Amino acid sequence: MSGRFDGRVAFVTGGARGIGRATVARLAGEGARVAFCDLDADVGEQTAHDVGHGVRFYACDLADEQQIADAISLTRGDLGDVTLLVNNAGVNANFDMATMTTDEWDRFMAVDLRAAWLTAKYVVPGMQAAGGGAIVNVSSMHGFVTLKGFFPYAAAKSGLLGLTRSMALDYGDSAIRVNVVCPGFIRTRLVQDSIDLNPDPVAAEATMVRGAALQRMAEPAEVAAAIAFLASDDASYITGASLMVDGGLTARRAG
């Protein structure tokens, strides 16, 4: 049975866990030849083994431009030019603006914002040579609405929205589509760990999601499905768009 992504080469950043892992599995399951990178080599190797489908894993520190270039070069040599890119990698951070150092800022932004530009920088020429491609950036609801204590996370996630729009305009004439998904509360390892620290995890989760119209948390596979849609030809006339995957959380005015 053929898949939506037969003959396509995909590269996913931060693919070892959570949304990234679900995306790797979704794209590979629909026929793509998939490579992904992550900082955690042990977990990355295990994910590649578990997903199967010939998925390739490359250990990579996305704060290091040369390591990004090397990972894309390895992908090209092993699988071919990347025509589907998912910039998923990111870390959370909570800093006080008045005490955060420039070194801390630079390290954080290197992963959460700069890496999306650099990864695209090294795959776009191959997409142009192939006649087109699709890039999906993974931002957050914090790109639109945020909470106290999310500096500089909200700044980076907002930056991804602007990066997406600019890239969509700059490379549309090369048939390269660029979109961004903005997840809300997703049951990733870090989110679940924070819930489990509470005396009553069930009540803590209910409080967390009470503002969402669907009144529940999403599974990583639900975000991966949205990413796969935007990466596919089913979204052939969608570019520069921001897709909320938040269960209706940002539809609420207040309260």
Summary of the structure (lengths in Angstrom):
residues: 255
radius of gyration: 17.7
end to end distance: 47.8
largest distance: 56.6
contacts: 865
relative contact order: 0.14
helix: 49%
strand: 16%
